[in-house]
Amino acid sequence: MVSLSVPRPTCGVAASCSHPEEPMKRLLGSLAVVLATALGATALVAPPAAATTYPVIGKILKTYVAAGGEAVFGDPLAPRAKLRVGTQNVYDQHFENGVVLWSRTGHRTWLNDQMPSLTRVSNERIVVDLGSPIYRSGELCHASKFAKQLMASLLRGGAIIDLRSTTAAKACKDPTLPKVAKYRYSMTGTADLATFVTKASDRTSLGSALTRIAATPGPVLVHCHYGRDRTGMLNLILMFIVGTDLETARTEYLRSPGVSSGMFDTLVNAITQYYPDDQAYDMTFAGVHRFVTEGLGLSEDTIATLKARYTVG
């Protein structure tokens, strides 16, 4: 052990006198410099915070385990949430790969690339080949109590877009769901998709609906009466904007009852006839860009937003 001794100062009348503690302070300061050099001036960094974990509890846990648990759904992304739908509490929890829901009416699980079946709602499904979910269906006014609960969970923070006429919307009202906005853009109820290309009011509504989708950060459900012609038209245009190949778009369109491949061809031919173009602009075929900008009035910013959100990969 090294012993450190500090000499006592001597002071004369005319001489200055150092305080006895000052040499010790200087010595300790020097030792601190030596120690910092020896350690390489390594900064002390706090250990990283532990990843946030959310418990899976109660009826959600029982439903989660019965459906396959972590092997199917992965880790929870958020704590259990409570929604008030009508007069009943509904509980759900979002996981890496899907959602678990429970209420006194029933319980259900679904994966992120699925849409749960909605009792007394027709033609409901998730649109294929999009990077974020767009749901589609027929009218919603007859949905069962449990179907409304499922929609409240599925669409929380998003919107319902109704393409029916004012008269039809008043006669069969969309359900009011917590934290789900509702919008209506009236289009002609026709199976002739060429009408949606040639009729100005339909183009205006279609453009407004697509602009609303771009402005909605959450999930969106689009519907009309059957969820077939008007809804099919909007979904096809969105798929064309992001560059879905024609055969994939055709397959998606043909999933609805009462449609034919010839009806799909009528739409494509109408766009190329009335909005001819030499370039495709990374869309499905030449003419789509002119149709959505000149015909529907979409801005380039809106198009860029739709592409960024809904292009696969």
C-alpha positions in Angstrom: 0.0 0.0 0.0 1.3 3.4 -0.9 1.1 5.9 1.9 0.4 9.5 0.9 1.6 12.3 3.1 0.9 16.0 2.7 3.5 18.5 3.9 2.3 21.1 6.4 2.6 24.6 4.9 4.9 27.2 6.5 3.7 30.7 6.5 5.6 33.9 7.0 4.3 37.4 7.6 4.9 38.4 4.0 4.5 35.0 2.5 1.3 33.6 1.0 0.0 30.5 2.8 -1.8 27.6 1.0 -4.7 26.0 2.8 -3.8 22.4 4.0 -6.6 20.8 1.9 -5.5 22.3 -1.5 -2.6 19.9 -2.2 -5.0 16.9 -1.4 -7.6 18.2 -3.9 -4.9 18.6 -6.6 -3.7 15.1 -5.9 -7.2 13.6 -6.1 -7.8 15.5 -9.4 -4.6 14.0 -10.9 -5.6 10.5 -9.8 -9.0 11.0 -11.5 -7.3 11.9 -14.8 -5.0 8.8 -14.5 -8.0 6.6 -13.8 -10.0 7.9 -16.7 -7.0 7.4 -19.0 -6.5 3.8 -17.8 -10.2 3.1 -18.5 -9.8 4.5 -22.0 -12.3 7.3 -21.1 -15.1 4.7 -21.6 -18.5 6.2 -21.2 -20.9 4.4 -18.8 -24.0 3.4 -20.8 -27.2 2.3 -19.0 -28.4 -1.2 -20.0 -31.2 -1.2 -22.7 -34.7 -1.0 -21.4 -36.5 -4.3 -21.4 -39.0 -4.8 -24.2 -42.6 -4.0 -23.2 -44.6 -7.1 -22.6 -48.4 -7.2 -22.4 -50.3 -9.8 -20.4 -52.9 -12.1 -21.9 -55.6 -12.6 -19.3 -59.2 -13.7 -18.6 -61.5 -14.8 -21.4 -59.1 -13.5 -24.0 -56.4 -15.9 -22.7 -58.8 -18.9 -22.8 -59.8 -18.0 -26.4 -56.2 -17.4 -27.4 -55.0 -20.7 -26.1 -57.9 -22.7 -27.6 -57.0 -21.2 -31.0 -53.3 -22.1 -30.9 -51.8 -19.5 -28.7 -48.4 -18.0 -29.4 -47.6 -20.5 -32.1 -50.4 -19.1 -34.2 -50.8 -15.5 -33.1 -47.3 -14.6 -31.9 -46.7 -12.0 -29.1 -49.2 -9.4 -28.1 -48.7 -6.0 -29.6 -50.9 -4.1 -27.1 -52.8 -4.7 -23.9 -56.4 -6.0 -23.9 -58.8 -3.2 -25.0 -62.4 -2.7 -24.1 -65.0 -1.4 -26.5 -68.6 -0.4 -25.8 -70.7 -1.6 -28.7 -74.4 -0.9 -28.1 -75.1 -2.0 -24.6 -72.4 -4.5 -24.3 -68.6 -4.5 -23.5 -66.4 -6.2 -26.0 -62.8 -7.1 -25.3 -60.1 -7.7 -27.9 -56.3 -7.9 -28.1 -54.1 -7.5 -31.1 -51.1 -9.9 -31.6 -48.4 -10.0 -34.2 -50.4 -12.3 -36.5 -54.0 -11.7 -35.6 -56.8 -10.7 -33.2 -58.6 -12.3 -30.4 -62.1 -11.0 -29.4 -64.5 -12.0 -26.6 -67.9 -10.7 -25.5 -70.9 -12.2 -23.7 -72.4 -12.7 -27.2 -69.5 -14.8 -28.5 -65.8 -15.1 -29.2 -63.8 -15.1 -32.4 -60.2 -15.1 -33.6 -58.8 -14.2 -37.0 -55.4 -13.7 -38.7 -54.2 -10.4 -40.2 -54.9 -11.6 -43.8 -58.5 -12.6 -43.0 -61.8 -11.0 -42.5 -64.1 -12.7 -40.0 -67.5 -13.9 -41.3 -70.2 -11.3 -40.5 -73.7 -12.8 -39.8 -76.4 -11.3 -42.0 -73.8 -9.4 -44.1 -73.3 -10.6 -47.7 -70.2 -10.8 -49.9 -67.8 -9.8 -47.1 -64.1 -10.4 -47.6 -60.6 -8.8 -47.6 -59.4 -7.5 -51.0 -56.5 -9.6 -52.3 -53.1 -8.4 -53.3 -53.0 -5.1 -51.3 -50.3 -4.2 -48.8 -52.8 -3.0 -46.2 -56.3 -4.4 -45.6 -59.3 -3.1 -47.5 -62.5 -4.9 -46.5 -65.5 -5.1 -48.8 -69.1 -6.2 -48.3 -72.8 -5.7 -49.1 -75.0 -3.4 -47.0 -74.5 -3.5 -43.3 -77.8 -2.6 -41.8 -78.9 -6.2 -41.1 -75.7 -7.2 -39.4 -76.2 -9.2 -36.2 -75.2 -8.0 -32.8 -72.0 -10.1 -32.8 -71.2 -9.0 -36.4 -71.3 -5.3 -35.2 -68.9 -6.2 -32.4 -66.6 -7.8 -34.9 -66.7 -4.8 -37.1 -66.0 -2.5 -34.2 -62.8 -4.4 -33.5 -61.8 -4.9 -37.1 -62.3 -1.2 -38.1 -61.3 0.6 -34.9 -59.6 3.9 -35.9 -60.7 3.5 -39.5 -63.8 4.1 -41.6 -66.8 2.7 -43.4 -67.3 4.1 -47.0 -70.9 3.7 -48.4 -71.4 4.0 -52.1 -75.2 3.7 -52.1 -77.7 6.4 -53.0 -79.2 8.8 -50.4 -82.5 6.9 -50.5 -80.9 3.5 -50.0 -78.7 4.8 -47.2 -81.6 6.2 -45.3 -83.7 3.1 -45.7 -80.9 0.8 -44.5 -78.6 2.7 -42.2 -75.0 1.7 -41.5 -74.3 0.8 -37.8 -72.7 3.4 -35.6 -69.5 1.9 -34.1 -67.1 3.3 -31.6 -64.0 5.0 -33.1 -65.2 4.2 -36.7 -66.0 7.1 -39.0 -68.7 6.8 -41.7 -68.7 8.4 -45.2 -71.0 8.2 -48.2 -70.3 8.9 -51.8 -73.3 8.1 -54.0 -72.7 6.1 -57.2 -75.2 4.8 -59.8 -76.5 1.3 -59.0 -75.7 -0.4 -62.3 -73.9 -3.6 -63.4 -72.5 -1.7 -66.4 -69.0 -0.7 -65.2 -68.5 1.5 -68.2 -71.0 3.9 -66.7 -68.6 4.5 -63.8 -66.1 5.7 -66.5 -68.4 7.8 -68.6 -70.7 9.4 -66.0 -69.3 12.5 -64.4 -71.1 12.2 -61.0 -69.9 8.6 -60.6 -66.3 9.7 -61.4 -66.6 12.5 -58.8 -67.9 10.1 -56.1 -65.2 7.4 -57.0 -62.5 10.0 -56.8 -63.7 11.4 -53.5 -63.9 7.9 -52.0 -60.4 7.0 -53.1 -59.1 10.4 -51.7 -60.9 9.6 -48.4 -59.2 6.1 -48.3 -55.8 7.8 -48.7 -56.6 10.2 -45.9 -57.7 7.4 -43.5 -54.7 5.9 -41.6 -56.8 3.0 -40.2 -58.6 0.1 -41.8 -61.4 0.8 -44.3 -64.5 -1.2 -45.3 -66.2 -0.3 -48.6 -69.7 -1.4 -49.4 -72.7 -0.8 -51.6 -76.0 -2.8 -51.7 -74.6 -6.1 -52.9 -70.9 -5.3 -52.5 -70.5 -6.2 -56.2 -70.6 -3.5 -58.9 -69.9 -0.1 -57.2 -67.7 -1.7 -54.5 -66.0 -3.9 -57.2 -65.3 -0.8 -59.3 -63.6 1.1 -56.5 -61.5 -1.9 -55.5 -60.4 -2.6 -59.0 -59.3 1.0 -59.5 -57.3 0.8 -56.3 -55.7 -2.4 -57.5 -54.9 -0.9 -60.9 -53.3 2.1 -59.2 -50.9 -0.1 -57.2 -50.1 -2.1 -60.3 -51.8 -5.4 -59.6 -51.6 -7.6 -62.7 -54.8 -8.0 -64.8 -55.4 -11.6 -64.1 -55.1 -11.2 -60.3 -57.5 -8.2 -60.5 -59.9 -10.3 -62.6 -59.8 -13.1 -60.1 -60.6 -10.8 -57.3 -63.5 -9.3 -59.2 -65.0 -12.7 -60.1 -65.2 -13.7 -56.4 -68.4 -11.8 -56.2 -71.7 -13.6 -57.2 -73.5 -12.4 -60.3 -70.5 -11.1 -62.2 -68.7 -12.2 -65.3 -65.3 -11.9 -66.9 -67.0 -9.9 -69.7 -68.1 -7.3 -67.2 -64.5 -6.9 -66.1 -63.3 -6.6 -69.7 -66.0 -3.8 -70.3 -64.3 -1.7 -67.6 -60.8 -2.2 -68.9 -62.0 -1.4 -72.5 -63.8 1.7 -71.3 -60.8 3.1 -69.6 -58.5 2.5 -72.5 -61.1 3.9 -75.0 -61.9 7.1 -73.1 -58.5 7.8 -71.5 -55.9 6.5 -74.0 -52.3 6.8 -72.9 -48.9 5.7 -74.1 -47.5 5.0 -70.7 -48.6 2.9 -67.7 -46.8 4.9 -65.0 -46.2 1.7 -62.9 -49.9 1.1 -62.9 -51.7 -2.0 -64.3 -52.1 -0.8 -67.8 -51.8 2.4 -69.9 -54.9 4.6 -69.4 -55.3 4.1 -65.7 -53.1 7.1 -64.8 -55.1 9.5 -67.1 -58.4 8.1 -65.8 -57.6 8.6 -62.1 -56.0 12.0 -62.6 -58.2 13.6 -65.3 -61.3 11.5 -64.8 -61.4 11.1 -61.0 -59.4 14.2 -60.0 -56.9 12.4 -57.9 -53.8 14.4 -57.1 -50.3 13.0 -57.5 -49.9 13.2 -53.7 -53.0 11.1 -53.2 -51.8 8.5 -55.8 -48.4 8.4 -54.0 -50.1 7.8 -50.7 -52.3 5.0 -52.1 -49.2 3.4 -53.7 -47.1 3.6 -50.6 -49.8 2.1 -48.3 -51.3 -0.5 -50.6 -48.5 -1.8 -52.8 -47.5 -5.3 -51.7 -44.0 -5.4 -50.3 
